[in-house]
Amino acid sequence: MIDLIQNFLSENAPLKSNSKTVGFISVEGTPVEMPFTFINGVKPGKSILITGGVHGGEYPCIETAIQLANELEPASIKGTILIIHPVNPAAFLARMQYYGPYDGKNLNRVFPGKATGTVSERIAYQVHQFQQAADFYLDLHGGDIHEALVPFVIYSKLGSPEKSEEARLASALLGFPYVVGSVSENGSIGAAAKAGTPGFLAELGQCGRWSFAEVDQYKAAVLNVLRSFEVIPGEVQHSNVEFLDKMLVTTATAEGCWYPAVHLEQRVIKGEKLGEIRDFFGKVKAEYFADADGIVLYLVTSLAIMENDPLAAIGVSI
């Protein structure tokens, strides 16, 4: 990790222990510069990667990453922590949901990226280099501008059984109510897991809003995970969480107006109606039903919907 960061610094002096370095990571072939903070602790330990703002409209995670970067001090750290805050600055400044302004792609759907691809693919490729150098990866997300959700965590099952279990247990230490397994290959944590780095994607906050209370909750959750790796000192707190086997996402088959028929954390049964899409005259174009028994983890809240947009997600029990 230290060697990778050194490449983005203008000075030639090696990074020292007990130091904090800030700067920008230039994504080759693009105008993107990702703000970063690199903390090199006083003693050897794990290398941790934390990203916030893969999606530009997810504000609690971005502010959490910024505050953690400011508040974590190298004198209390064993190992190294790299925080990127935010990963997708152009999408953040444009107040965009899901997509990036340069290529219209969803950054979290193009990992591990391409060195010579579009802007989003190049960002993903650069982040993937840091993923491979880390011992653990924390990808902080939240409800986008048009999404309502209950706090939950997704971990990847694509790594070895040992590393998948490490990610599962670390996910529970955030203290969020639900922990969900995933086998997705093109997302951030899936790409990291396939490269040998366990991690999780956390979700907290919703509907393009943020509050200091949410940020404080998010910071406390992340710090608890860091304590579990002995990166920072302190007692690890344990909470009761519900482990779910997978998440089923229902996507729109038509454009129009979206009318959900369920609410967050509602327990639904297979075949139960989730909602419907109507045209501009109020005529029903499509109806959507639960593919399995489960619990509603997130819902799209915008009236406007485009074809292939997510509508709702159900967490399915083990």
One Martini backbone bead per residue (centre of mass of N, CA, C, O) as a GRO file, in nm:
protein
  318
    1MET     BB    1   0.057   0.062  -0.021
    2ILE     BB    2   0.292   0.264   0.004
    3ASP     BB    3   0.392   0.247  -0.290
    4LEU     BB    4   0.132   0.351  -0.422
    5ILE     BB    5   0.123   0.629  -0.281
    6GLN     BB    6   0.403   0.737  -0.366
    7ASN     BB    7   0.320   0.785  -0.672
    8PHE     BB    8   0.126   1.052  -0.577
    9LEU     BB    9   0.387   1.199  -0.492
   10SER     BB   10   0.614   1.458  -0.530
   11GLU     BB   11   0.785   1.349  -0.327
   12ASN     BB   12   1.072   1.131  -0.253
   13ALA     BB   13   1.019   1.079   0.022
   14PRO     BB   14   0.959   0.855   0.240
   15LEU     BB   15   0.731   0.709   0.418
   16LYS     BB   16   0.647   0.742   0.747
   17SER     BB   17   0.605   0.670   1.043
   18ASN     BB   18   0.385   0.847   1.207
   19SER     BB   19   0.180   0.941   0.957
   20LYS     BB   20   0.013   1.199   0.754
   21THR     BB   21  -0.136   1.187   0.424
   22VAL     BB   22  -0.225   1.421   0.168
   23GLY     BB   23  -0.431   1.411  -0.142
   24PHE     BB   24  -0.415   1.305  -0.490
   25ILE     BB   25  -0.564   1.075  -0.718
   26SER     BB   26  -0.472   1.012  -1.033
   27VAL     BB   27  -0.652   0.923  -1.317
   28GLU     BB   28  -0.556   0.786  -1.582
   29GLY     BB   29  -0.693   0.956  -1.860
   30THR     BB   30  -0.823   1.169  -1.658
   31PRO     BB   31  -0.976   1.433  -1.451
   32VAL     BB   32  -0.945   1.259  -1.200
   33GLU     BB   33  -0.942   1.343  -0.838
   34MET     BB   34  -0.875   1.171  -0.546
   35PRO     BB   35  -0.921   1.210  -0.227
   36PHE     BB   36  -0.668   1.155   0.033
   37THR     BB   37  -0.581   0.945   0.324
   38PHE     BB   38  -0.269   0.856   0.487
   39ILE     BB   39  -0.204   0.616   0.750
   40ASN     BB   40   0.096   0.573   0.942
   41GLY     BB   41   0.183   0.396   1.185
   42VAL     BB   42   0.383   0.296   1.464
   43LYS     BB   43   0.301   0.003   1.378
   44PRO     BB   44   0.259  -0.288   1.271
   45GLY     BB   45  -0.004  -0.405   1.037
   46LYS     BB   46  -0.278  -0.359   0.889
   47SER     BB   47  -0.432  -0.304   0.571
   48ILE     BB   48  -0.662  -0.036   0.509
   49LEU     BB   49  -0.960   0.015   0.313
   50ILE     BB   50  -1.143   0.326   0.254
   51THR     BB   51  -1.461   0.402   0.104
   52GLY     BB   52  -1.628   0.700  -0.028
   53GLY     BB   53  -1.830   0.777  -0.298
   54VAL     BB   54  -1.903   0.597  -0.545
   55HIS     BB   55  -2.163   0.753  -0.494
   56GLY     BB   56  -2.259   1.089  -0.512
   57GLY     BB   57  -2.557   1.066  -0.334
   58GLU     BB   58  -2.396   0.946  -0.069
   59TYR     BB   59  -2.346   1.126   0.217
   60PRO     BB   60  -2.272   0.988   0.491
   61CYS     BB   61  -2.015   0.838   0.385
   62ILE     BB   62  -1.850   1.087   0.304
   63GLU     BB   63  -1.845   1.231   0.579
   64THR     BB   64  -1.722   0.995   0.731
   65ALA     BB   65  -1.454   0.982   0.575
   66ILE     BB   66  -1.363   1.270   0.638
   67GLN     BB   67  -1.364   1.248   0.949
   68LEU     BB   68  -1.174   1.009   0.978
   69ALA     BB   69  -0.932   1.143   0.840
   70ASN     BB   70  -0.910   1.369   1.063
   71GLU     BB   71  -0.921   1.186   1.344
   72LEU     BB   72  -0.712   0.996   1.270
   73GLU     BB   73  -0.414   0.883   1.438
   74PRO     BB   74  -0.100   0.744   1.413
   75ALA     BB   75  -0.035   0.700   1.726
   76SER     BB   76  -0.302   0.479   1.734
   77ILE     BB   77  -0.168   0.300   1.498
   78LYS     BB   78  -0.176  -0.019   1.338
   79GLY     BB   79  -0.054   0.033   1.044
   80THR     BB   80  -0.279   0.102   0.767
   81ILE     BB   81  -0.471   0.386   0.618
   82LEU     BB   82  -0.696   0.420   0.344
   83ILE     BB   83  -0.871   0.718   0.236
   84ILE     BB   84  -1.148   0.778   0.018
   85HIS     BB   85  -1.281   1.136  -0.021
   86PRO     BB   86  -1.410   1.078  -0.283
   87VAL     BB   87  -1.421   0.866  -0.554
   88ASN     BB   88  -1.670   1.053  -0.704
   89PRO     BB   89  -1.654   1.381  -0.740
   90ALA     BB   90  -1.825   1.453  -0.994
   91ALA     BB   91  -2.089   1.319  -0.897
   92PHE     BB   92  -2.114   1.483  -0.640
   93LEU     BB   93  -2.121   1.776  -0.769
   94ALA     BB   94  -2.372   1.681  -0.964
   95ARG     BB   95  -2.587   1.517  -0.807
   96MET     BB   96  -2.565   1.206  -0.869
   97GLN     BB   97  -2.720   0.907  -0.950
   98TYR     BB   98  -2.511   0.626  -0.974
   99TYR     BB   99  -2.373   0.802  -1.196
  100GLY     BB  100  -2.148   0.927  -1.427
  101PRO     BB  101  -2.070   1.216  -1.623
  102TYR     BB  102  -1.875   1.091  -1.852
  103ASP     BB  103  -2.037   0.781  -1.915
  104GLY     BB  104  -2.302   0.673  -1.757
  105LYS     BB  105  -2.181   0.495  -1.524
  106ASN     BB  106  -2.173   0.245  -1.283
  107LEU     BB  107  -1.916   0.201  -1.079
  108ASN     BB  108  -2.044  -0.062  -0.918
  109ARG     BB  109  -2.041  -0.225  -1.229
  110VAL     BB  110  -1.700  -0.217  -1.321
  111PHE     BB  111  -1.561  -0.417  -1.166
  112PRO     BB  112  -1.211  -0.390  -1.190
  113GLY     BB  113  -1.181  -0.269  -1.452
  114LYS     BB  114  -0.991  -0.038  -1.678
  115ALA     BB  115  -0.704   0.112  -1.791
  116THR     BB  116  -0.854   0.177  -2.103
  117GLY     BB  117  -1.121   0.292  -2.036
  118THR     BB  118  -1.344   0.446  -1.901
  119VAL     BB  119  -1.372   0.644  -1.642
  120SER     BB  120  -1.505   0.441  -1.450
  121GLU     BB  121  -1.308   0.206  -1.518
  122ARG     BB  122  -1.052   0.359  -1.418
  123ILE     BB  123  -1.134   0.400  -1.131
  124ALA     BB  124  -1.172   0.103  -1.062
  125TYR     BB  125  -0.883   0.019  -1.129
  126GLN     BB  126  -0.744   0.194  -0.915
  127VAL     BB  127  -0.889   0.080  -0.667
  128HIS     BB  128  -0.801  -0.217  -0.717
  129GLN     BB  129  -0.506  -0.179  -0.639
  130PHE     BB  130  -0.574  -0.128  -0.338
  131GLN     BB  131  -0.726  -0.382  -0.278
  132GLN     BB  132  -0.480  -0.579  -0.328
  133ALA     BB  133  -0.305  -0.431  -0.085
  134ALA     BB  134  -0.511  -0.521   0.114
  135ASP     BB  135  -0.660  -0.683   0.400
  136PHE     BB  136  -0.907  -0.470   0.405
  137TYR     BB  137  -1.252  -0.372   0.299
  138LEU     BB  138  -1.430  -0.052   0.314
  139ASP     BB  139  -1.753   0.016   0.174
  140LEU     BB  140  -1.923   0.320   0.173
  141HIS     BB  141  -2.272   0.367   0.195
  142GLY     BB  142  -2.609   0.470   0.071
  143GLY     BB  143  -2.883   0.632   0.019
  144ASP     BB  144  -2.981   0.763  -0.240
  145ILE     BB  145  -3.168   1.018  -0.366
  146HIS     BB  146  -3.400   0.761  -0.432
  147GLU     BB  147  -3.342   0.606  -0.147
  148ALA     BB  148  -3.465   0.364   0.077
  149LEU     BB  149  -3.323   0.243   0.397
  150VAL     BB  150  -3.188  -0.002   0.585
  151PRO     BB  151  -2.945  -0.092   0.766
  152PHE     BB  152  -2.673  -0.260   0.588
  153VAL     BB  153  -2.475  -0.556   0.487
  154ILE     BB  154  -2.229  -0.655   0.243
  155TYR     BB  155  -2.087  -0.967   0.155
  156SER     BB  156  -1.850  -1.175   0.013
  157LYS     BB  157  -1.839  -1.522  -0.132
  158LEU     BB  158  -1.578  -1.536  -0.342
  159GLY     BB  159  -1.388  -1.626  -0.157
  160SER     BB  160  -1.263  -1.785   0.065
  161PRO     BB  161  -1.393  -1.926   0.337
  162GLU     BB  162  -1.219  -1.764   0.537
  163LYS     BB  163  -1.265  -1.474   0.413
  164SER     BB  164  -1.571  -1.478   0.416
  165GLU     BB  165  -1.592  -1.505   0.726
  166GLU     BB  166  -1.443  -1.249   0.794
  167ALA     BB  167  -1.649  -1.061   0.656
  168ARG     BB  168  -1.899  -1.146   0.812
  169LEU     BB  169  -1.800  -1.072   1.100
  170ALA     BB  170  -1.729  -0.776   1.041
  171SER     BB  171  -2.012  -0.685   0.956
  172ALA     BB  172  -2.144  -0.727   1.241
  173LEU     BB  173  -1.967  -0.491   1.387
  174LEU     BB  174  -2.146  -0.247   1.295
  175GLY     BB  175  -2.459  -0.300   1.401
  176PHE     BB  176  -2.638  -0.375   1.187
  177PRO     BB  177  -2.927  -0.554   1.137
  178TYR     BB  178  -2.805  -0.653   0.845
  179VAL     BB  179  -2.658  -0.948   0.680
  180VAL     BB  180  -2.533  -1.001   0.343
  181GLY     BB  181  -2.491  -1.211   0.090
  182SER     BB  182  -2.258  -1.235  -0.204
  183VAL     BB  183  -2.200  -1.309  -0.581
  184SER     BB  184  -2.100  -1.061  -0.700
  185GLU     BB  185  -1.851  -0.952  -0.954
  186ASN     BB  186  -1.885  -0.617  -1.032
  187GLY     BB  187  -1.828  -0.524  -0.762
  188SER     BB  188  -1.622  -0.412  -0.524
  189ILE     BB  189  -1.620  -0.669  -0.330
  190GLY     BB  190  -1.596  -0.886  -0.548
  191ALA     BB  191  -1.324  -0.799  -0.665
  192ALA     BB  192  -1.168  -0.819  -0.402
  193ALA     BB  193  -1.224  -1.118  -0.337
  194LYS     BB  194  -1.100  -1.235  -0.603
  195ALA     BB  195  -0.811  -1.098  -0.506
  196GLY     BB  196  -0.812  -1.169  -0.168
  197THR     BB  197  -1.004  -0.937  -0.040
  198PRO     BB  198  -1.174  -0.870   0.220
  199GLY     BB  199  -1.523  -0.744   0.266
  200PHE     BB  200  -1.752  -0.453   0.262
  201LEU     BB  201  -2.091  -0.320   0.217
  202ALA     BB  202  -2.230  -0.028   0.337
  203GLU     BB  203  -2.560   0.087   0.470
  204LEU     BB  204  -2.635   0.445   0.529
  205GLY     BB  205  -2.896   0.608   0.462
  206GLN     BB  206  -3.120   0.854   0.282
  207CYS     BB  207  -3.246   1.048   0.025
  208GLY     BB  208  -3.008   1.265   0.007
  209ARG     BB  209  -2.920   1.260   0.311
  210TRP     BB  210  -2.788   1.414   0.621
  211SER     BB  211  -2.637   1.355   0.950
  212PHE     BB  212  -2.469   1.363   1.243
  213ALA     BB  213  -2.590   1.104   1.358
  214GLU     BB  214  -2.516   0.918   1.121
  215VAL     BB  215  -2.213   0.972   1.127
  216ASP     BB  216  -2.164   0.876   1.415
  217GLN     BB  217  -2.261   0.589   1.363
  218TYR     BB  218  -2.063   0.520   1.138
  219LYS     BB  219  -1.800   0.570   1.289
  220ALA     BB  220  -1.844   0.370   1.521
  221ALA     BB  221  -1.860   0.122   1.337
  222VAL     BB  222  -1.579   0.141   1.207
  223LEU     BB  223  -1.411   0.145   1.470
  224ASN     BB  224  -1.496  -0.138   1.559
  225VAL     BB  225  -1.356  -0.282   1.326
  226LEU     BB  226  -1.069  -0.175   1.380
  227ARG     BB  227  -1.047  -0.308   1.659
  228SER     BB  228  -1.068  -0.607   1.558
  229PHE     BB  229  -0.773  -0.556   1.401
  230GLU     BB  230  -0.585  -0.372   1.586
  231VAL     BB  231  -0.552  -0.075   1.470
  232ILE     BB  232  -0.713   0.004   1.720
  233PRO     BB  233  -0.791   0.067   2.028
  234GLY     BB  234  -1.009  -0.144   2.211
  235GLU     BB  235  -1.328  -0.245   2.260
  236VAL     BB  236  -1.536  -0.481   2.133
  237GLN     BB  237  -1.852  -0.466   1.991
  238HIS     BB  238  -2.161  -0.653   2.027
  239SER     BB  239  -2.430  -0.756   1.808
  240ASN     BB  240  -2.746  -0.814   1.699
  241VAL     BB  241  -2.794  -0.999   1.400
  242GLU     BB  242  -2.917  -1.059   1.069
  243PHE     BB  243  -2.871  -1.328   0.865
  244LEU     BB  244  -2.840  -1.332   0.509
  245ASP     BB  245  -2.808  -1.496   0.206
  246LYS     BB  246  -2.966  -1.277   0.019
  247MET     BB  247  -3.033  -1.047  -0.260
  248LEU     BB  248  -3.331  -0.931  -0.420
  249VAL     BB  249  -3.364  -0.759  -0.725
  250THR     BB  250  -3.594  -0.534  -0.855
  251THR     BB  251  -3.667  -0.447  -1.191
  252ALA     BB  252  -3.742  -0.249  -1.447
  253THR     BB  253  -3.954  -0.291  -1.756
  254ALA     BB  254  -4.029   0.019  -1.731
  255GLU     BB  255  -4.145   0.332  -1.778
  256GLY     BB  256  -4.238   0.593  -1.528
  257CYS     BB  257  -4.446   0.530  -1.250
  258TRP     BB  258  -4.379   0.467  -0.904
  259TYR     BB  259  -4.566   0.220  -0.682
  260PRO     BB  260  -4.539   0.122  -0.385
  261ALA     BB  261  -4.662  -0.163  -0.155
  262VAL     BB  262  -4.426  -0.125   0.046
  263HIS     BB  263  -4.201  -0.142   0.330
  264LEU     BB  264  -3.971  -0.113   0.540
  265GLU     BB  265  -3.918  -0.426   0.694
  266GLN     BB  266  -4.103  -0.594   0.544
  267ARG     BB  267  -4.269  -0.895   0.549
  268VAL     BB  268  -4.257  -1.117   0.282
  269ILE     BB  269  -4.408  -1.309   0.032
  270LYS     BB  270  -4.434  -1.503  -0.212
  271GLY     BB  271  -4.612  -1.296  -0.449
  272GLU     BB  272  -4.604  -1.033  -0.334
  273LYS     BB  273  -4.672  -0.711  -0.371
  274LEU     BB  274  -4.450  -0.430  -0.445
  275GLY     BB  275  -4.565  -0.298  -0.722
  276GLU     BB  276  -4.604  -0.023  -0.971
  277ILE     BB  277  -4.631   0.081  -1.314
  278ARG     BB  278  -4.718   0.391  -1.463
  279ASP     BB  279  -4.844   0.607  -1.661
  280PHE     BB  280  -4.942   0.943  -1.742
  281PHE     BB  281  -5.260   0.818  -1.706
  282GLY     BB  282  -5.258   0.567  -1.481
  283LYS     BB  283  -5.167   0.319  -1.629
  284VAL     BB  284  -5.085  -0.002  -1.608
  285LYS     BB  285  -4.772  -0.160  -1.705
  286ALA     BB  286  -4.655  -0.289  -1.422
  287GLU     BB  287  -4.590  -0.568  -1.208
  288TYR     BB  288  -4.464  -0.658  -0.871
  289PHE     BB  289  -4.305  -0.949  -0.719
  290ALA     BB  290  -4.207  -1.165  -0.500
  291ASP     BB  291  -3.954  -1.424  -0.522
  292ALA     BB  292  -3.956  -1.428  -0.199
  293ASP     BB  293  -3.903  -1.463   0.108
  294GLY     BB  294  -3.879  -1.155   0.315
  295ILE     BB  295  -3.699  -0.841   0.343
  296VAL     BB  296  -3.715  -0.501   0.322
  297LEU     BB  297  -3.427  -0.294   0.247
  298TYR     BB  298  -3.517  -0.143  -0.029
  299LEU     BB  299  -3.642   0.171  -0.186
  300VAL     BB  300  -3.778   0.343  -0.429
  301THR     BB  301  -3.898   0.696  -0.410
  302SER     BB  302  -3.940   0.774  -0.687
  303LEU     BB  303  -4.161   0.835  -0.935
  304ALA     BB  304  -3.945   0.808  -1.123
  305ILE     BB  305  -3.877   0.568  -1.396
  306MET     BB  306  -3.653   0.338  -1.538
  307GLU     BB  307  -3.543   0.118  -1.727
  308ASN     BB  308  -3.354  -0.103  -1.512
  309ASP     BB  309  -3.427  -0.006  -1.252
  310PRO     BB  310  -3.444  -0.017  -0.938
  311LEU     BB  311  -3.702  -0.087  -0.680
  312ALA     BB  312  -3.621  -0.347  -0.498
  313ALA     BB  313  -3.518  -0.523  -0.188
  314ILE     BB  314  -3.462  -0.863  -0.076
  315GLY     BB  315  -3.406  -1.040   0.212
  316VAL     BB  316  -3.286  -1.371   0.248
  317SER     BB  317  -3.292  -1.631   0.428
  318ILE     BB  318  -3.101  -1.911   0.539
   0.00000   0.00000   0.00000
